[in-house]
């Protein structure tokens, strides 16, 4: 797997939506958060699907469709390509452009009932002027998300600061000499009210898939900001961490994509940026 190395082109489409309304739409069948194979109580005909944000000025309304209408709709003709049966709730989003709502097609199963939700969109607020210069990167690491997730989950809730320390590869040992104790390629140092915790990652391809660090580097970040990425980290497969010479941290998470018959598994990324603390 090759993580993204270059910055993507500027987004051609951007809009804002109420997050709570989108969450209500995704959970219209009550199964959005279930693991594969979990059972749920089926909704009966006539049940009310309206929830918070399901009408009025705050969000968008929900319109239930039966199988016949879903099959008749050309946009829903190939739902089985996107929604695997028995795997919980799936969805497809579409957006026609400025002034139009975000249309979310939600299906509990490929052959089951569907719901179409229209969420009001807003003009996006200006983005912060952060730009990651890949040519100025002083640390590039790709590792399995489980290694990072397990380490961060062990940190005390009082953790205030997290320092990311990178080291270059150790020099080759001379013949007939034992190798020196080299520092770890990656070290995470967490500081909280009850002390300091250090977590080391060795120079092992089973742990660090790639690690580029030409010189020692160390930057400290507010842990409460890093913790905002935990939700994406928990659902991801691999993590790419990059730090530039000014300490800007870019964390990219490879998310599992749907597997469609006869096609390669699609890949999606979630990216977080974090500025370092001033020393």
C-alpha positions in Angstrom: 0.0 0.0 0.0 1.3 3.4 -0.9 0.2 6.4 1.2 -0.3 9.7 -0.4 3.0 11.6 -0.7 1.9 14.7 -2.6 -0.7 17.2 -1.7 -4.0 16.9 -3.4 -5.2 19.6 -5.7 -7.4 22.2 -4.3 -11.0 20.9 -3.8 -13.3 21.9 -6.5 -16.4 21.5 -4.3 -16.8 22.6 -0.7 -19.8 23.1 1.5 -20.8 22.8 5.2 -23.7 20.8 6.7 -24.9 20.3 10.3 -23.0 17.4 11.7 -25.8 16.2 14.0 -28.2 16.2 11.1 -25.9 14.0 9.0 -25.5 11.6 11.9 -29.2 11.3 12.3 -29.6 10.6 8.5 -26.9 7.8 8.7 -28.6 6.2 11.6 -32.1 6.4 10.3 -32.4 2.6 10.5 -30.6 2.5 13.9 -27.8 0.2 12.5 -25.1 2.7 11.5 -22.9 1.9 14.4 -23.3 -1.8 14.5 -20.5 -4.2 13.8 -20.8 -6.7 10.9 -23.1 -9.6 11.8 -24.9 -7.7 14.6 -28.6 -8.1 14.9 -31.1 -5.2 15.1 -34.8 -4.7 15.5 -36.4 -4.2 12.1 -38.6 -1.1 11.6 -42.2 -1.9 10.9 -44.3 -0.2 8.3 -45.6 3.1 9.5 -42.8 3.7 12.0 -41.8 7.3 12.2 -38.3 7.9 10.8 -38.2 11.6 11.7 -35.6 12.5 14.2 -33.6 15.6 15.2 -33.0 17.5 12.0 -35.6 15.6 10.1 -37.5 18.6 8.9 -37.8 22.3 9.6 -35.1 24.9 9.1 -32.3 23.1 11.0 -31.6 20.3 8.5 -33.4 18.3 5.9 -36.4 16.0 5.7 -36.3 12.2 5.2 -38.4 10.4 2.6 -38.8 6.6 2.9 -38.9 4.5 -0.3 -39.9 0.9 -0.8 -38.1 -1.5 -2.9 -40.2 -0.9 -5.9 -39.5 2.9 -5.9 -35.8 2.3 -5.3 -35.6 -0.1 -8.2 -37.5 2.3 -10.4 -35.1 5.2 -9.6 -32.2 5.2 -12.0 -29.9 6.6 -9.4 -30.6 3.6 -7.1 -30.4 0.9 -9.8 -27.1 -0.6 -8.7 -27.3 -0.4 -4.9 -25.8 -3.9 -4.6 -22.5 -2.6 -5.8 -22.2 -0.4 -2.8 -24.1 -2.1 0.0 -23.3 -5.6 0.9 -26.2 -7.5 2.5 -26.1 -8.2 6.2 -23.3 -5.6 6.8 -25.3 -2.9 8.5 -26.2 0.4 7.0 -24.6 1.8 3.8 -25.0 5.1 2.1 -24.3 7.0 -1.1 -24.0 10.8 -1.1 -24.6 13.2 -4.0 -24.4 17.0 -4.4 -25.6 19.0 -7.4 -23.7 22.2 -6.6 -24.1 25.5 -4.7 -27.6 26.1 -3.5 -28.6 22.5 -3.7 -29.0 20.1 -0.7 -26.7 17.2 0.0 -28.7 14.0 -0.9 -27.9 11.0 1.2 -29.3 7.6 0.1 -29.2 5.2 3.1 -29.9 1.5 2.7 -29.9 -1.1 5.5 -29.4 -3.9 2.9 -29.0 -4.0 -0.9 -32.4 -5.4 -1.4 -34.2 -3.9 1.6 -35.8 -0.5 2.3 -34.0 2.7 1.6 -34.3 6.3 2.8 -33.4 9.4 1.0 -32.4 12.4 3.2 -31.8 15.9 1.9 -29.6 18.1 4.1 -29.4 21.8 3.7 -25.9 23.0 2.8 -24.1 26.2 3.8 -21.3 28.2 2.3 -18.0 26.9 3.8 -16.0 29.1 6.1 -12.4 30.0 5.0 -9.9 27.3 5.8 -6.9 28.0 8.0 -3.8 29.0 6.0 -1.8 25.8 6.8 0.1 24.2 4.0 2.3 21.1 4.4 5.4 21.3 2.3 6.3 17.7 1.5 9.8 18.8 0.3 10.4 20.3 3.8 9.4 17.1 5.6 11.9 16.1 8.3 10.0 12.9 9.4 7.9 10.5 7.3 6.5 7.3 8.9 3.9 4.8 7.9 2.8 2.1 10.4 -0.2 -0.1 11.1 -2.8 1.9 12.9 -3.2 -0.8 15.6 0.4 0.0 16.8 -0.4 3.7 17.3 -3.9 3.1 18.6 -2.8 0.7 21.3 -0.1 3.1 22.5 -2.3 6.1 22.7 -5.1 4.2 24.3 -2.8 3.4 27.3 -2.2 7.1 28.0 -3.6 8.6 31.2 -6.6 10.9 30.8 -4.5 13.7 32.4 -2.0 13.8 29.6 -1.3 17.4 28.5 1.5 17.2 26.0 2.6 14.6 23.5 6.1 14.8 22.0 7.0 13.0 18.8 10.7 12.1 18.5 12.3 10.7 15.4 15.8 9.4 14.9 17.9 8.5 11.8 18.8 4.9 11.3 21.8 3.7 13.3 25.1 3.4 11.5 26.3 0.0 10.5 28.4 -1.7 13.1 32.1 -2.4 12.2 33.0 -6.0 11.6 33.6 -8.2 14.7 31.9 -5.5 16.9 28.7 -5.6 18.7 26.2 -3.0 17.5 25.7 0.0 19.7 22.5 0.6 21.5 20.9 3.0 19.0 17.9 5.2 20.0 14.5 4.1 18.7 13.4 5.3 15.2 10.2 6.7 16.8 9.5 7.6 20.3 6.3 9.1 21.8 6.6 10.9 25.1 3.4 11.8 27.0 3.5 14.2 29.9 0.6 14.4 32.3 -0.3 15.2 35.9 1.0 11.9 37.2 4.3 11.6 35.4 5.8 10.9 32.0 5.3 7.9 29.7 7.6 6.9 26.9 6.7 4.5 24.1 9.4 3.3 21.7 9.0 1.9 18.2 12.0 -0.2 17.1 13.6 -0.3 13.6 11.5 -3.2 12.5 9.6 -3.4 9.3 6.9 -5.4 11.1 6.3 -2.2 13.2 7.3 0.7 11.0 6.5 0.0 7.4 8.6 3.0 6.3 10.6 5.5 8.3 12.4 8.5 6.8 14.3 10.7 9.2 17.6 12.1 8.1 18.3 13.8 11.4 17.0 13.8 15.0 13.7 15.7 15.3 11.4 16.5 18.2 8.2 18.5 18.4 5.6 18.7 21.1 1.8 19.0 20.6 -1.3 19.5 22.8 -2.6 16.0 23.4 -6.2 17.2 23.5 -5.8 18.2 19.9 -4.2 14.8 18.9 -7.0 13.0 20.8 -9.5 14.4 18.3 -8.0 12.1 15.7 -8.6 9.0 17.8 -12.0 8.2 16.2 -10.5 8.1 12.8 -7.5 6.2 14.1 -9.6 3.5 15.6 -11.4 2.8 12.3 -8.3 3.0 10.0 -5.9 0.4 8.7 -2.7 2.3 8.4 -1.4 5.7 9.5 1.0 8.1 7.8 2.7 10.7 10.0 4.6 13.5 8.5 6.3 16.5 10.2 7.8 19.4 8.3 10.7 21.6 9.5 8.3 24.0 11.3 6.7 21.2 13.2 3.4 21.0 11.3 2.1 17.5 11.9 0.1 15.7 9.1 -1.7 12.5 10.1 -3.3 10.5 7.3 -5.5 7.5 8.1 -6.2 4.9 5.5 -9.9 3.9 5.9 -11.3 0.6 4.8 -13.4 0.9 1.6 -16.2 -1.2 0.2 -15.2 -4.2 -1.9 -17.3 -4.4 -5.0 -17.5 -7.5 -7.2 -15.0 -7.4 -10.0 -13.3 -4.2 -8.9 -10.5 -3.3 -6.6 -11.2 -2.1 -3.1 -11.6 1.7 -3.0 -9.4 3.7 -0.7 -10.3 6.7 1.4 -8.2 8.9 3.6 -8.9 11.1 6.6 -6.3 13.7 7.3 -5.6 15.8 10.5 -3.2 18.7 10.7 -1.8 19.9 14.0 0.5 22.8 14.9 3.2 22.3 17.5 3.4 24.0 20.9 5.8 26.9 21.1 8.7 26.1 23.4 
